[in-house]
Amino acid sequence: MFLLRLTLAQNLQNLDPSGFYEILFIMSNRFSDSLFQLVQSLEKSEKRNFKLYIKRSSGNEDLKIIELFDALDKLKEYDEAALLKKLPSIKKPQLSNIKVHLYKQLLASLRLLKSADSIDLQLNEQFDYAHILYKKGLFSQSLKLLDKAKETAKANQKFNFLTLVLALEKRIEMLHITRGMQSRAEQLSAETIEITRRIDMVAKLSNLALQLYSWFIKNGHARNEKDEEAVKQFLKDQLPSNAEEQTGFYEKLYLFQSYSWFAFICQDFLIYYRYSQKWVDLFEEQPLMKRVETSHYIKGLHTLLNAHFDLRNFDKFEITLRQFEAFAKTERVVDHDNFRIQAFIYITSAKINQHCMLGTFKAGLLLVPSITEKLTEYDLFIDNHRIMVLNYKIATLYFGSEDYGTCIDYLQKIINEQVDIRDDLQSYARLLHLMSHFEMGNYELMEYLTKSVYRFMAKKQNVTVLEEEMFKFLRHSFQLPRHKLRSELEIFLEKIKKFEKNRFETRAFAYLDIISWVEAKVYQKPMATIIHDKYLQSRKRIVAA
């Protein structure tokens, strides 16, 4: 909803008023709920600003939208019948039109309030003023404003905006004789060619990065050589031949993102780390872009933390996490809904990952109440994918803390969610659910659950050799006397340890530390102790080296 709000606010000035109303009237039924969401998303300062903005007009229509605004602000859930009861001055046939008007005025007030913090809004405002001056016939003044806007756009690498500026400049030069016509024509032609070339390259690389990321969201990691070859061929076909030669910020940003997603899909975690570090370093080299592309910088820090987690770079993970937390406290992040929520999700995910790396699961559970509180607060803004990931990570904390019942509760939220994303995460949620029932001794359920989970994973083509061994062991364990289980676990442990170096099996270890779980059963220690001991041993090796 925040992105919808921001996008509409940024482009509001480009819409003819009648066109704006036409769009909203056509979509009035859909926007009724969206209007409620927008009102609920406002902060105190935004509500206060709206009241000041709208009360400058004393028309009856404006007074009615304030009444509607106040009523929506007080509702806990959207209920049109209840809403009309609170608004005796507004009849049902009027409600749709007043909603449309309120939505428009809210966006207009937000645009005024947020313009100082947005380069895009500032550039669009300058372009609007230049266009007004052009319509008035004040060509020299219009060109001066366009020069100023062009300078700002170039400093912030807003090349798409430059196409608008150049188009208006060329229109003025073609229709009206100004300044040195010959030199201006050559200059504008050269600028247009260069900007078009850069926009084309950025479009190709951003498309590539987006499609690779989309592949991961849908499927997760490459499941086998067929998946890997398909992704490799896609990268080869779509990557521009001269991509490596590009020096612009956006070209390099999307190139590094493309390589990061490709390496992550193929589970080449060293390359994944290398390009996620390049991604973050790009912003460190050009600090101004942290403000211009804050979301991309936050995403880069998140990606780098994931790379450190996959490689168990304990010290670098800690350094990057502190860097991320410091940036999350800056005014740029704190004062903006989207950035603040994005930072919360990624920092929370990183903190849980850190507890999983160190085996400090019970300490990690202390995070859960505040996470739950924030998820409720940000409910309007967080997509299903992020909620699924957080629920899975919280479930792993409870599993590592041996609270298998609560672990199952969180996993059920994923299992019961009917979404066509992250087949891998849905599969491992079911496998962890199965393991939790095994730990609880619910053996009467195990046979049915094992068949059900296997069918689901097979259907999604998510069963690796490691998981095949896991299912074999679980099916075999039903018939075993409990006193013979340990010896079977030892055999199972020897089998699965052989898969640690196999790239197509490593994703299982990233989602479920199956080896540590089996070792805990064999050595009769808590899983948390096994993992923490491995961490301490790795620290000793680092110190010795």
Residue pairs with C-beta under 8 A, 6 or more apart in sequence:
1 34
1 37
1 38
1 41
1 380
1 381
2 41
2 337
2 338
2 341
2 381
3 338
4 34
5 38
5 41
5 107
5 110
6 114
6 338
8 107
9 107
9 110
9 111
9 114
9 121
10 111
10 118
10 120
10 121
10 124
11 124
12 20
12 107
12 108
12 111
13 124
13 125
13 128
14 124
15 23
20 104
21 100
21 104
24 31
24 100
24 103
24 104
25 96
25 100
28 96
28 99
28 100
31 99
31 100
31 103
32 78
32 80
32 96
32 99
33 78
34 103
35 72
35 99
35 102
35 103
35 106
36 72
36 75
36 78
37 380
38 103
38 106
39 69
39 72
39 73
39 106
40 72
40 73
40 380
41 337
41 380
41 381
42 50
42 73
42 106
43 337
45 113
46 109
46 110
46 113
47 73
49 109
49 112
49 113
50 69
50 105
50 106
50 109
50 110
51 66
53 105
53 108
53 109
53 112
54 62
54 65
54 66
54 105
54 109
55 62
55 66
61 98
61 101
62 105
64 89
64 90
64 94
64 98
65 98
65 101
65 102
65 105
67 87
67 89
67 90
68 83
68 87
68 90
68 95
68 98
68 99
68 102
69 102
69 106
71 83
71 86
71 87
72 78
72 83
74 86
75 82
75 83
80 95
83 95
84 90
84 92
84 95
87 95
90 98
111 121
114 121
115 121
115 122
115 125
116 122
117 335
117 336
119 152
119 156
119 158
119 291
119 292
120 158
120 161
122 152
123 149
123 152
123 153
123 158
123 161
124 161
126 145
126 146
126 148
126 149
126 152
127 146
127 149
127 161
127 164
127 165
127 168
129 145
130 142
130 143
130 145
130 146
130 149
130 165
130 168
131 142
131 168
133 139
133 141
133 142
133 145
134 142
134 168
134 171
134 172
139 172
139 176
139 178
140 178
142 168
142 172
143 169
143 172
143 178
143 179
146 165
146 168
146 169
149 161
149 165
150 162
150 165
152 158
153 159
153 161
153 162
153 165
154 162
155 288
156 288
156 289
156 292
157 248
157 249
157 250
157 289
157 292
158 292
159 195
159 198
159 199
159 202
159 250
160 199
162 191
162 195
163 192
163 195
163 196
163 199
166 188
166 191
166 192
166 195
169 188
170 188
170 192
172 178
173 181
173 184
173 185
173 188
178 184
198 248
198 250
198 251
201 240
201 243
201 246
201 248
201 251
202 248
202 250
202 251
202 254
204 238
204 240
204 243
205 240
205 243
205 246
205 250
205 251
205 254
205 255
205 258
206 250
206 254
207 238
208 235
208 238
208 239
208 254
208 258
209 254
209 257
209 258
209 261
211 234
211 238
212 231
212 234
212 235
212 258
212 261
212 262
212 265
213 257
213 261
215 231
215 234
215 261
215 265
216 261
216 264
216 265
217 385
217 421
217 422
218 420
218 421
218 422
218 423
219 227
219 423
219 424
220 422
220 423
220 424
220 425
220 462
220 507
221 264
221 265
221 266
221 267
221 424
221 507
221 510
222 228
222 231
222 265
222 266
222 267
222 504
223 424
223 461
223 462
223 464
223 504
224 464
224 504
225 504
227 265
228 265
228 266
228 504
231 262
231 265
231 266
232 262
232 266
235 258
235 262
239 258
243 251
243 255
244 255
246 252
246 255
249 282
249 286
249 289
252 278
252 282
253 279
253 282
253 293
253 296
256 275
256 276
256 278
256 279
256 282
257 275
257 279
259 271
259 275
260 272
260 275
260 276
260 279
260 303
263 269
263 271
263 272
263 274
263 275
264 272
264 306
266 503
267 503
267 504
267 506
267 507
267 510
268 503
269 307
269 310
269 311
270 311
272 306
272 307
272 310
273 304
273 307
273 308
273 310
273 311
273 313
276 300
276 303
276 304
276 306
276 307
277 304
277 307
279 300
279 303
279 304
280 297
280 300
280 301
280 304
280 320
282 289
282 300
283 289
283 290
283 293
283 296
283 297
283 300
289 297
290 297
290 327
290 332
291 332
294 332
294 333
294 336
294 339
295 338
295 339
295 342
297 327
298 324
298 327
298 333
298 339
298 342
298 343
298 346
299 342
299 346
301 320
301 323
301 324
301 327
301 346
302 324
302 346
302 349
302 350
304 320
305 317
305 320
305 321
305 324
305 346
305 350
305 353
306 353
307 313
308 314
308 316
308 317
308 320
309 317
309 350
309 353
309 354
309 357
310 510
312 357
312 538
314 357
314 358
314 535
314 538
314 539
315 542
317 350
317 353
317 354
317 357
318 354
321 347
321 350
321 351
321 354
324 343
324 346
324 347
324 350
325 347
327 333
327 343
328 334
328 340
328 343
328 344
328 347
332 339
333 339
333 340
333 343
334 340
337 381
338 381
341 378
341 381
341 382
344 374
344 378
345 382
345 386
345 390
348 367
348 371
348 374
348 390
349 389
349 390
349 393
351 364
351 367
352 364
352 367
352 390
352 393
352 394
352 396
352 397
353 393
355 361
355 363
355 364
355 367
355 397
355 400
356 364
356 393
356 396
356 397
356 400
356 513
356 531
357 531
357 535
358 531
358 532
358 535
359 400
359 527
359 528
359 529
359 530
359 531
359 532
359 533
359 534
359 535
360 528
360 532
361 396
361 397
361 398
361 399
361 400
361 401
361 527
361 528
362 401
362 528
364 397
364 400
364 401
365 397
365 398
365 401
365 403
367 397
368 394
368 397
371 390
371 394
375 382
375 387
375 390
384 417
384 419
384 421
385 419
385 421
385 422
387 413
388 413
388 414
388 417
388 419
388 421
388 422
388 425
388 426
389 422
389 425
391 410
391 411
391 413
391 414
392 410
392 411
392 414
392 425
392 428
392 429
392 432
392 511
394 410
395 407
395 408
395 410
395 411
395 414
395 429
395 432
396 407
396 432
396 512
398 404
398 406
398 407
398 410
399 407
399 432
399 435
399 436
399 527
400 527
400 528
400 531
401 528
402 439
402 526
402 527
404 436
404 437
404 439
404 440
405 436
405 440
407 432
407 436
408 433
408 436
408 437
411 429
411 430
411 432
411 433
411 436
412 433
414 425
414 426
414 429
415 426
415 429
415 430
415 433
423 460
423 462
424 460
424 462
424 507
424 511
425 511
426 456
426 460
427 453
427 456
427 457
427 460
427 462
428 508
428 511
428 512
430 452
430 453
430 456
430 457
431 453
431 457
431 467
431 470
431 512
432 512
433 449
433 453
434 446
434 449
434 450
434 453
434 474
435 512
435 517
437 445
437 446
437 449
438 446
438 474
438 477
443 478
446 474
446 477
446 478
447 475
447 478
450 471
450 474
450 475
453 471
454 463
454 471
457 463
457 467
463 471
464 504
464 505
464 507
464 508
465 499
465 502
465 505
466 496
466 499
466 502
466 505
466 508
466 514
467 508
469 492
469 495
469 496
470 496
470 514
473 488
473 489
473 492
476 488
477 485
477 488
480 488
485 521
486 521
486 522
489 518
489 521
489 522
490 522
492 518
493 515
493 518
493 519
493 522
496 514
496 515
496 518
497 515
499 505
499 508
500 506
500 509
500 515
508 514
509 515
513 527
513 531
516 527
516 530
516 531
516 534
517 527
519 525
519 530
520 526
520 527
520 529
520 530
523 530
